[in-house]
Amino acid sequence: MKVSEVMTPFAESVRPDDLLRDAFEKMNALDLDPMPVTEDGRLIGSLSSAEVTARAAESGLSTGTVPVREVMSGVSTRIHVDDDVDDALRTMQGADVSGGIARLPVVDSGGTLVGTVAREALRRGHEEEQVTAGTAAVFDVESISSIADFSADAVEYMDDESFPASDPPPPPGAFGPDERD
C-alpha cells in the first residue's frame, strides 16, 4: 500500500515571509504542528509551536512581527507520496526522537507539498496490508475436505465403548440410593 492511499491531501502551509503571529494563528486554527513552510509550492522547512514559544520567551511581544524564516527549521524529515506505508512508518519512527511527531509532510518527486500523513493512518494502512496478506491463503480454501483426507483414517463402526470416558466417574452416592441399581 502506498502513502498516497492513506495521506490527507490537504497542503496547508505558511510562507517564509509570513509574520510569526499569523503563522501561529494558522497552526492553532488547523491544529497542525509542525506547520509546513513552502516557497512556490515546494517544501523548504517547518515551523513548530515549540520554536514559536522559544522565540516569544526570547523576544517578548515583538515576536509577532518576526518573519517565519527567522524561526523555522529546515526540512528534516518528509515522506514521499509513492513510498510504501511500511517504509514511511519506519521513517516517521526514526524521526520521532522526542515522541511528539504525529504527522509529517508528504511531497511528490519534485519536492512539492501535496499533503500530510498521520502516524495513525500509516498504522492502519500497515494493519490493512497485514490482514490482506494473512487472509489470501484462506480465500483459496473451499472446504475442509479439500485440505484433509478423511478416508485415510476411516472408521467403519463406533459404539459407546469405542470412546474412553472423558469425565471421571461420579462419586458414590451422587445419584442417591435408588439410582445405583
Secondary structure, DSSP 4 states (H G I P E B T S, - for coil): -BGGGTSB-----B-TTSBHHHHHHHHHHHT-SSEEEEETTEEEEEE-HHHHHHHHHHHGGGGGGSBGGGTPEE----EETTSBHHHHHHHHHHH-SSS---EEEEE-TT-BEEEEEEHHHHHHHHHHHHHHHHHHHHHT---GGGT--GGGG--S---GGGS--SSPPPPTTTT-GGG--
